[in-house]
């Protein structure tokens, strides 16, 4: 069972990572045809088979991820979801000709590391075995306030911030997907509980909460797909995927903590681990976003770091002064240092 769960989790990351590439390829094909782009409000991608292939690939990945929880522990399956970021970054460099500099690669690794640390130290969620118990959880005042904040902030981002800054800042569309995604995951968990009760012979289809969660899930997923497509159409895939993963994971964990009261029994090492993971994620996001346009590669590093004389980075390198091609700059430096000017060289000619 352990190895079946491991294989399902890894295959889930491959399918989800590939789905971003397929969607991006479909959006690029539409742009070359002159169709209205998704970033400008167009929905022509619904007629593009590559985009649908990406959506199906994501559906298969999510189904494999759900099945992995049946065979393997959550502490194994959830961190492996971060592999989709690496898969997407590698595939984008091969199939989309998108370059990811050293800062981006380090930021991607730090984001994955921080997310993994947060998941490992996160407490286990409280067990909910029926739709009636789920309904009691949803009536909690803390969750009602959180859901109201999510809906209010989403409407503010959609109608006030996105029209002005959506095509300039990658965080706008991703924030919309992330905060709405926290509610979609909660709805999906509730529907999963209802489906388990349905197979157990309960009259779930007569429960109003089941249909309410289904309608809520459809609305949330529609918003997520729409704004994720806009982000992928405008910005680099290697930038969108890790930032979306980080913000989405953080939003989901926050929602689960409020809904299932996970933080009440946290130990000190769990708190320290969670905070350490969070700050590592922030550092990774900074490296990804701040230096994405700098053409910095391994060839930009000094020679003694890249390779020594014997092929080792710590090999001895002899120092050689480089000539200054500008004599005016050299004279200014001599005056500043108090050094005498060099005597002019008089050429010697034979008589």
Buried (B, 14 or more C-beta within 10 A) or exposed (E): EEEEBBBBBBBBBBBBBBBBBBBBBBBBBBBEEEBEBBBEEBEBBEEBEBBBBBBEBBEBBBEBBBBBBEBBEBEBBBBBBBBBBBBBBBBBBEBBEBEBBBBBBBBBBBBBBBBBBBBBBBBEBBEBEBBEEBBEBBEBEEBEEBBEEBEEBBEEBBEEBBEEEBBEBBBBBBBBBBBBBBBBBBBBBBBEBBEBBBEEEBEBEEBEBBBBBBEBBEBBBEBBBBBBBBBBBBBBBBBBBBBBBBBBBBBBBBBBBBBBBBBEEBEEEBEEBBEBBBEBBBBBBEBBBEBBEEEEEEEEEEEBEEEBEEEEEEEEEEEEEEEEEEEEEEEEEEEEEEEEEEEEEEEEEEE
